[in-house]
Amino acid sequence: MIACWSGSSSSFDAYLTEIGEYIEMVWIGDDWGTQAGPIMNPALFREIFVPRYKELTKFIKSKADVKISLHSCGSVYWALNDFAEMGIDVVHPMQGVTFEMDDPVKIKKNFGDRLVFYSNLCNQSILPHGTPADVDGDVKRKVEALSKDGGYILAASHNVQADVPPENVIAMIDAALKYGAFDA
């Protein structure tokens, strides 16, 4: 089970106290990137937000044996090291059409020992506008780059949007089964 939370810290404490033993991942979210780069000065992010995230992740992990997933759209390559240092385990969505996020080999090489990457299939170009063969090729490229030694959860970058043709959804699933490795 995944728990998503947007309430106060005291109610989050009560929430984790009650259901912490039943959840595997806590999902938190803030967008720290735009299509072209950081949403704010990285030094300011590190001064103001990194210490608070560290405090939050430490608290969450003291209440439950969970992984913590951070949703952050946009170009966040600049922050991946910070995310790992903050106690984030999983980064979503790995938006591959943004600046510096289009090289899954580089991302895996530099951060794959500290972060799990959740998604990376483009819902802005390939899924809605590509052919099933394009989707197959994108899945293959991402699985080969990101899944070595674990640490990759294949999915659409955000979610499957209404403009994605059904045949591309089927192609994504078929390619995941063809190229992915799955534990039963």
ZASEBA-181805 format. One record per residue (C-alpha): x, y, z; residue number from 1; residue in three letters. Coordinates in Angstrom, 2 decimals. Example, Ala and Ser with C-alpha at 12.3 -4.5 7.8 and 13.67 -1.06 7.14 Angstrom:
2
<atom <12.30, -4.50, 7.80>, 1, 'ala'>
<atom <13.67, -1.06, 7.14>, 2, 'ser'>
end
This chain:
184
<atom <0.00, 0.00, 0.00>, 1, 'met'>
<atom <1.15, 3.54, -0.78>, 2, 'ile'>
<atom <0.21, 6.40, 1.53>, 3, 'ala'>
<atom <-0.09, 9.94, 0.19>, 4, 'cys'>
<atom <-0.44, 12.76, 2.66>, 5, 'trp'>
<atom <-1.06, 16.48, 2.59>, 6, 'ser'>
<atom <-2.30, 17.15, 6.15>, 7, 'gly'>
<atom <-0.63, 18.62, 9.21>, 8, 'ser'>
<atom <2.37, 16.99, 10.88>, 9, 'ser'>
<atom <0.40, 16.05, 13.98>, 10, 'ser'>
<atom <-2.29, 14.30, 11.95>, 11, 'ser'>
<atom <0.43, 12.64, 9.84>, 12, 'phe'>
<atom <1.96, 11.35, 13.07>, 13, 'asp'>
<atom <-1.40, 9.84, 14.07>, 14, 'ala'>
<atom <-1.91, 8.46, 10.56>, 15, 'tyr'>
<atom <1.47, 6.69, 10.51>, 16, 'leu'>
<atom <0.98, 5.45, 14.07>, 17, 'thr'>
<atom <-2.27, 3.78, 13.03>, 18, 'glu'>
<atom <-1.38, 2.35, 9.61>, 19, 'ile'>
<atom <2.42, 2.50, 9.38>, 20, 'gly'>
<atom <2.84, -1.26, 9.61>, 21, 'glu'>
<atom <0.57, -1.73, 6.57>, 22, 'tyr'>
<atom <2.22, 0.61, 4.09>, 23, 'ile'>
<atom <5.33, 0.17, 1.98>, 24, 'glu'>
<atom <5.82, 3.64, 0.55>, 25, 'met'>
<atom <4.93, 7.19, 1.49>, 26, 'val'>
<atom <4.43, 9.51, -1.46>, 27, 'trp'>
<atom <5.21, 13.20, -1.08>, 28, 'ile'>
<atom <5.25, 15.77, -3.82>, 29, 'gly'>
<atom <6.62, 19.12, -4.83>, 30, 'asp'>
<atom <7.70, 20.22, -8.29>, 31, 'asp'>
<atom <11.30, 21.43, -8.19>, 32, 'trp'>
<atom <11.87, 21.71, -11.91>, 33, 'gly'>
<atom <10.52, 23.40, -15.00>, 34, 'thr'>
<atom <10.96, 22.06, -18.54>, 35, 'gln'>
<atom <14.23, 24.01, -18.76>, 36, 'ala'>
<atom <15.82, 23.75, -15.31>, 37, 'gly'>
<atom <15.36, 24.46, -11.59>, 38, 'pro'>
<atom <12.20, 26.17, -10.42>, 39, 'ile'>
<atom <14.29, 28.23, -8.00>, 40, 'met'>
<atom <17.91, 28.98, -7.24>, 41, 'asn'>
<atom <19.48, 25.63, -6.20>, 42, 'pro'>
<atom <21.41, 27.30, -3.37>, 43, 'ala'>
<atom <18.16, 28.63, -1.92>, 44, 'leu'>
<atom <16.58, 25.18, -2.28>, 45, 'phe'>
<atom <19.49, 23.66, -0.38>, 46, 'arg'>
<atom <19.38, 26.30, 2.34>, 47, 'glu'>
<atom <15.63, 26.31, 2.97>, 48, 'ile'>
<atom <14.14, 23.02, 1.82>, 49, 'phe'>
<atom <16.80, 20.30, 2.11>, 50, 'val'>
<atom <17.03, 20.51, 5.94>, 51, 'pro'>
<atom <13.23, 20.37, 6.23>, 52, 'arg'>
<atom <12.97, 17.38, 3.92>, 53, 'tyr'>
<atom <15.66, 15.61, 5.96>, 54, 'lys'>
<atom <13.61, 16.23, 9.08>, 55, 'glu'>
<atom <10.41, 15.00, 7.41>, 56, 'leu'>
<atom <11.96, 11.81, 5.97>, 57, 'thr'>
<atom <13.65, 11.02, 9.28>, 58, 'lys'>
<atom <10.30, 11.42, 11.05>, 59, 'phe'>
<atom <8.43, 9.26, 8.53>, 60, 'ile'>
<atom <11.03, 6.49, 8.70>, 61, 'lys'>
<atom <10.95, 6.60, 12.51>, 62, 'ser'>
<atom <7.21, 5.85, 12.37>, 63, 'lys'>
<atom <7.15, 3.19, 9.64>, 64, 'ala'>
<atom <9.47, 0.89, 7.73>, 65, 'asp'>
<atom <8.78, 2.53, 4.37>, 66, 'val'>
<atom <10.39, 3.89, 1.26>, 67, 'lys'>
<atom <9.71, 7.53, 0.48>, 68, 'ile'>
<atom <8.82, 8.60, -3.03>, 69, 'ser'>
<atom <9.10, 12.21, -4.10>, 70, 'leu'>
<atom <7.02, 13.41, -7.01>, 71, 'his'>
<atom <8.76, 16.28, -8.76>, 72, 'ser'>
<atom <8.03, 17.15, -12.36>, 73, 'cys'>
<atom <10.48, 18.92, -14.60>, 74, 'gly'>
<atom <14.22, 19.09, -14.95>, 75, 'ser'>
<atom <15.51, 17.92, -11.57>, 76, 'val'>
<atom <18.89, 16.45, -12.50>, 77, 'tyr'>
<atom <20.46, 19.31, -10.53>, 78, 'trp'>
<atom <18.65, 18.09, -7.38>, 79, 'ala'>
<atom <18.99, 14.29, -7.58>, 80, 'leu'>
<atom <21.96, 14.22, -5.21>, 81, 'asn'>
<atom <20.02, 16.46, -2.81>, 82, 'asp'>
<atom <17.01, 14.15, -3.01>, 83, 'phe'>
<atom <19.16, 11.17, -1.99>, 84, 'ala'>
<atom <20.74, 13.15, 0.85>, 85, 'glu'>
<atom <17.28, 14.22, 2.03>, 86, 'met'>
<atom <16.25, 10.60, 2.55>, 87, 'gly'>
<atom <14.23, 10.21, -0.63>, 88, 'ile'>
<atom <14.30, 6.65, -1.96>, 89, 'asp'>
<atom <12.21, 6.93, -5.13>, 90, 'val'>
<atom <11.97, 9.79, -7.65>, 91, 'val'>
<atom <8.89, 10.22, -9.83>, 92, 'his'>
<atom <8.37, 11.00, -12.73>, 93, 'pro'>
<atom <11.84, 11.29, -14.33>, 94, 'met'>
<atom <10.39, 13.54, -17.02>, 95, 'gln'>
<atom <12.64, 12.62, -19.94>, 96, 'gly'>
<atom <11.79, 15.50, -22.28>, 97, 'val'>
<atom <13.10, 18.15, -19.89>, 98, 'thr'>
<atom <16.59, 19.62, -19.75>, 99, 'phe'>
<atom <19.23, 17.11, -18.57>, 100, 'glu'>
<atom <16.65, 14.38, -17.95>, 101, 'met'>
<atom <16.81, 12.79, -21.41>, 102, 'asp'>
<atom <19.84, 10.55, -20.77>, 103, 'asp'>
<atom <18.74, 7.57, -18.65>, 104, 'pro'>
<atom <22.20, 5.96, -18.88>, 105, 'val'>
<atom <23.83, 9.04, -17.30>, 106, 'lys'>
<atom <21.11, 9.28, -14.64>, 107, 'ile'>
<atom <21.47, 5.61, -13.70>, 108, 'lys'>
<atom <25.27, 5.81, -13.67>, 109, 'lys'>
<atom <25.34, 8.87, -11.42>, 110, 'asn'>
<atom <22.42, 8.17, -9.08>, 111, 'phe'>
<atom <21.28, 4.57, -9.56>, 112, 'gly'>
<atom <23.04, 3.33, -6.45>, 113, 'asp'>
<atom <21.05, 5.76, -4.27>, 114, 'arg'>
<atom <17.71, 6.33, -5.98>, 115, 'leu'>
<atom <14.96, 4.29, -7.58>, 116, 'val'>
<atom <13.52, 5.84, -10.72>, 117, 'phe'>
<atom <9.76, 5.61, -11.12>, 118, 'tyr'>
<atom <8.57, 6.08, -14.70>, 119, 'ser'>
<atom <10.33, 7.84, -17.54>, 120, 'asn'>
<atom <8.08, 7.12, -20.50>, 121, 'leu'>
<atom <7.10, 10.38, -22.10>, 122, 'cys'>
<atom <3.47, 11.37, -21.92>, 123, 'asn'>
<atom <4.25, 14.60, -23.78>, 124, 'gln'>
<atom <5.55, 13.12, -27.02>, 125, 'ser'>
<atom <6.08, 9.38, -27.53>, 126, 'ile'>
<atom <3.03, 7.97, -25.75>, 127, 'leu'>
<atom <0.45, 10.35, -27.26>, 128, 'pro'>
<atom <2.07, 11.05, -30.65>, 129, 'his'>
<atom <4.38, 8.13, -31.40>, 130, 'gly'>
<atom <3.64, 4.82, -33.04>, 131, 'thr'>
<atom <3.48, 1.53, -31.16>, 132, 'pro'>
<atom <6.99, 0.85, -32.53>, 133, 'ala'>
<atom <8.19, 4.16, -31.04>, 134, 'asp'>
<atom <6.70, 3.20, -27.67>, 135, 'val'>
<atom <8.36, -0.23, -27.85>, 136, 'asp'>
<atom <11.73, 1.39, -28.59>, 137, 'gly'>
<atom <11.36, 3.91, -25.75>, 138, 'asp'>
<atom <10.44, 1.20, -23.25>, 139, 'val'>
<atom <13.39, -0.92, -24.38>, 140, 'lys'>
<atom <15.83, 2.01, -24.10>, 141, 'arg'>
<atom <14.59, 2.97, -20.62>, 142, 'lys'>
<atom <14.49, -0.59, -19.26>, 143, 'val'>
<atom <17.99, -1.33, -20.57>, 144, 'glu'>
<atom <19.37, 1.89, -19.09>, 145, 'ala'>
<atom <17.56, 2.09, -15.76>, 146, 'leu'>
<atom <16.72, -1.42, -14.58>, 147, 'ser'>
<atom <20.18, -2.98, -14.33>, 148, 'lys'>
<atom <20.62, -4.18, -10.74>, 149, 'asp'>
<atom <17.09, -3.02, -9.92>, 150, 'gly'>
<atom <15.91, 0.45, -9.15>, 151, 'gly'>
<atom <13.41, 1.12, -11.93>, 152, 'tyr'>
<atom <9.62, 1.17, -11.92>, 153, 'ile'>
<atom <8.35, 1.49, -15.47>, 154, 'leu'>
<atom <5.31, 3.73, -15.98>, 155, 'ala'>
<atom <4.11, 6.68, -17.99>, 156, 'ala'>
<atom <5.86, 9.87, -16.88>, 157, 'ser'>
<atom <2.91, 11.11, -14.90>, 158, 'his'>
<atom <-0.10, 9.06, -15.81>, 159, 'asn'>
<atom <-1.64, 7.94, -19.08>, 160, 'val'>
<atom <-3.36, 11.02, -20.48>, 161, 'gln'>
<atom <-6.58, 11.05, -22.51>, 162, 'ala'>
<atom <-4.70, 11.76, -25.76>, 163, 'asp'>
<atom <-2.74, 8.48, -25.65>, 164, 'val'>
<atom <-4.07, 6.03, -28.24>, 165, 'pro'>
<atom <-5.09, 2.66, -26.76>, 166, 'pro'>
<atom <-2.66, 0.86, -29.08>, 167, 'glu'>
<atom <0.22, 2.79, -27.47>, 168, 'asn'>
<atom <-0.91, 1.74, -23.99>, 169, 'val'>
<atom <-0.96, -1.87, -25.19>, 170, 'ile'>
<atom <2.48, -1.38, -26.79>, 171, 'ala'>
<atom <3.82, -0.03, -23.48>, 172, 'met'>
<atom <2.51, -3.04, -21.56>, 173, 'ile'>
<atom <3.71, -5.54, -24.18>, 174, 'asp'>
<atom <7.17, -3.95, -24.24>, 175, 'ala'>
<atom <7.36, -3.95, -20.44>, 176, 'ala'>
<atom <6.63, -7.66, -20.44>, 177, 'leu'>
<atom <9.13, -8.26, -23.27>, 178, 'lys'>
<atom <12.07, -6.26, -21.89>, 179, 'tyr'>
<atom <11.41, -6.12, -18.17>, 180, 'gly'>
<atom <12.39, -8.52, -15.43>, 181, 'ala'>
<atom <9.68, -9.25, -12.91>, 182, 'phe'>
<atom <9.58, -11.08, -9.63>, 183, 'asp'>
<atom <6.47, -13.13, -9.03>, 184, 'ala'>
end
